């Protein structure tokens, strides 16, 4: 199967069937020495980095409205080397976005904190899939979305209105799986709550909230994959 899905187009997704393979990822197995050396350099530059567990794909395909694939748990140090060597690596990255839609239809994103790998970048609160996001071997995308939003912003989306289906956008840098989560509060109130949460944290992951009110309202630092998602939302995407 390898990687077989359309690129640079937003796809409707009715189900995500990505399985966690208990075996090592071939990229990790083949690059152990380079991973260790790169991690030494990365942590020298940013001691705040933590070598936790994330997952990397070895297969992903789009079949009859489903994303079907296989992934492996790797250390974050492996992921960091892969970011530098992703071309022809036999690995890809997938992650999820809860597209937070306020009661006034504005989008609420976040700007990452200065100590993080994506410092200053703007996107929806998110994180890589981790082993805890899998149920009976399959990734639970909504669990990941709700967990990451809660950890980064303090908001609980477990009771929010969810979009009917997922969507996905696959680019050269990875595949984002996203879904609208609608809440009643206006964007300014959500931003106030997020700001208060960040102020109370000892080591917050994010700098703060970013409100996007229309398709042309693109903030500095917006990650490239976000522009088509913003345009899709304000263009009435379903």
C-alpha positions in Angstrom: 0.0 0.0 0.0 2.8 2.4 0.9 1.5 6.0 0.5 -1.3 6.3 -2.0 -3.6 9.3 -1.6 -4.3 12.5 -3.5 -2.1 15.4 -2.5 -2.9 19.1 -2.0 -6.7 18.6 -2.1 -9.2 18.4 0.8 -10.7 14.9 1.0 -13.9 13.9 2.8 -13.2 11.1 5.2 -15.9 8.9 6.7 -13.5 6.7 8.7 -9.9 6.6 9.8 -8.5 3.1 10.0 -4.9 3.6 10.9 -3.4 0.6 12.9 -0.5 0.7 15.3 2.1 -2.0 14.4 3.9 -3.2 17.5 7.1 -3.6 15.5 9.8 -0.9 15.0 9.5 1.5 12.2 12.1 0.7 9.5 13.4 4.3 9.6 14.2 4.0 13.3 15.9 0.7 12.9 18.1 1.9 10.0 19.2 5.2 11.5 19.9 4.6 15.2 23.3 6.3 15.2 22.1 9.3 13.3 19.1 9.7 15.5 21.3 9.7 18.6 23.7 12.3 17.2 20.9 14.6 15.9 19.1 14.4 19.2 22.3 15.5 21.0 22.5 18.5 18.8 18.7 19.3 19.1 18.8 19.1 22.9 21.9 21.2 23.1 20.0 23.9 21.2 16.7 23.4 23.1 17.0 21.6 26.4 13.2 21.7 26.9 12.8 18.9 24.3 11.4 15.7 25.7 12.1 12.3 24.0 8.6 10.9 24.4 6.7 8.5 22.2 4.9 9.6 19.0 4.0 7.6 15.9 5.2 7.6 12.3 3.4 6.1 9.3 4.8 3.4 7.1 1.6 3.1 5.0 -1.4 5.4 4.2 -4.0 5.2 1.5 -7.4 6.8 0.6 -9.9 4.1 -0.2 -13.7 4.6 -0.7 -13.8 7.6 1.6 -11.6 6.0 4.3 -8.0 6.6 5.4 -6.3 3.2 5.8 -2.8 2.9 7.1 -0.2 1.5 9.4 2.1 3.3 11.9 4.7 2.5 14.5 5.6 4.1 17.9 8.9 5.9 17.7 10.8 8.2 20.1 10.5 11.9 19.5 14.2 11.9 18.7 13.5 9.6 15.7 10.8 12.0 14.6 13.2 15.0 14.8 15.7 13.3 12.5 12.9 12.2 10.1 11.9 15.9 9.8 15.3 16.5 8.3 15.4 13.4 6.1 11.7 12.9 5.1 12.3 12.6 1.4 12.5 8.9 0.4 12.5 7.9 4.0 9.7 5.4 3.8 7.9 7.3 6.5 5.2 10.0 6.7 3.5 11.9 9.5 -0.2 12.3 10.2 -1.8 14.5 12.8 -5.2 15.8 13.8 -6.8 19.2 14.1 -10.0 20.0 16.0 -11.1 23.0 13.9 -12.5 25.1 16.8 -15.5 27.2 15.5 -16.9 29.8 17.8 -20.5 30.8 18.1 -19.8 33.8 15.7 -18.3 31.4 13.1 -14.8 32.7 13.8 -12.0 30.1 14.0 -9.8 30.0 17.2 -6.3 28.8 16.6 -3.2 29.1 18.8 0.4 30.4 18.5 3.0 28.0 19.8 5.3 28.9 22.7 8.9 30.1 22.3 10.4 26.9 23.8 8.7 24.5 21.3 9.9 23.1 18.0 7.2 25.2 16.2 7.8 28.3 18.1 5.7 31.3 16.9 3.8 29.2 14.4 0.0 29.4 14.2 -2.3 26.4 13.7 -5.2 24.7 15.5 -4.3 23.2 18.9 -2.8 19.8 18.0 -0.2 17.2 18.6 1.2 14.1 17.0 -0.7 10.8 17.6 0.7 9.0 20.6 0.3 5.3 21.7 -2.4 6.4 24.2 -4.6 7.6 21.3 -5.1 4.1 20.1 -8.1 1.8 21.0 -7.8 -1.9 20.1 -5.0 -1.1 17.8 -6.8 1.7 15.8 -6.2 5.4 16.2 -9.0 7.3 18.0 -8.8 10.6 16.2 -11.4 12.4 18.4 -9.7 11.3 21.6 -6.5 12.8 20.3 -8.2 16.1 19.3 -10.0 16.6 22.6 -6.9 15.6 24.6 -4.5 18.0 22.8 -7.0 20.9 22.9 -7.4 20.4 26.6 -3.7 20.2 27.3 -2.9 23.3 25.3 -5.8 25.6 25.9 -7.7 24.3 28.9 -10.9 24.0 26.8 -13.0 20.8 27.1 -14.5 19.9 23.7 -16.0 16.6 24.8 -19.5 18.0 24.6 -19.0 20.3 21.6 -21.0 19.7 18.4 -18.8 17.7 16.0 -18.9 17.9 12.2 -20.6 15.1 10.4 -17.3 13.7 9.1 -13.6 14.2 9.1 -11.6 15.7 6.2 -8.0 15.3 5.3 -5.3 17.3 3.5 -2.2 15.6 2.5 0.9 17.6 1.5 4.6 16.9 1.2 5.0 17.8 4.9 2.3 15.4 6.2 -1.4 14.6 6.3 -3.7 16.6 8.6 -7.0 15.0 9.6 -9.5 17.7 10.7 -13.0 18.0 12.0 -15.1 21.0 13.0 -15.9 21.4 16.7 -18.6 24.0 17.2 -19.2 25.8 20.6 -21.7 28.5 21.6 -19.3 31.0 23.0 -18.1 33.9 20.7 -14.4 33.9 19.7 -13.5 36.7 22.1 -14.8 34.7 25.1 -12.9 31.6 24.1 -9.7 33.7 23.6 -10.2 35.1 27.1 -10.5 31.7 28.6 -7.5 30.4 26.8 -5.4 33.4 27.8 -6.3 32.9 31.5 -5.4 29.2 31.2 -2.0 30.0 29.7 -1.3 32.6 32.3 -1.9 30.1 35.1 0.4 27.4 33.6 4.0 27.0 34.8 5.3 25.9 31.4 2.5 26.6 28.8 2.9 25.0 25.4 1.3 27.9 23.6 1.9 31.6 23.6 -1.9 32.3 23.3 -5.0 32.2 21.1 -5.3 33.6 17.6 -8.7 34.5 16.2 -9.3 34.1 12.4 -12.5 35.9 11.4 -12.6 35.5 7.6 -10.7 33.8 4.7 -8.3 36.8 4.2 -7.6 37.1 7.9 -4.3 35.2 7.8 -2.0 35.9 10.8 1.8 36.1 10.7 3.3 32.7 11.4 0.4 30.7 9.9 1.5 27.2 9.0 1.2 26.6 5.2 -1.3 23.8 5.6 -3.7 26.1 7.5 -4.5 28.5 4.6 -6.6 25.9 2.6 -8.3 24.8 5.8 -9.3 28.4 6.6 -10.5 29.0 3.0 -12.5 25.7 3.1 -14.3 26.7 6.3 -15.2 30.3 5.3 -16.1 29.0 1.8 -18.8 26.8 3.3 -16.9 23.5 3.1 -18.9 20.4 4.1 
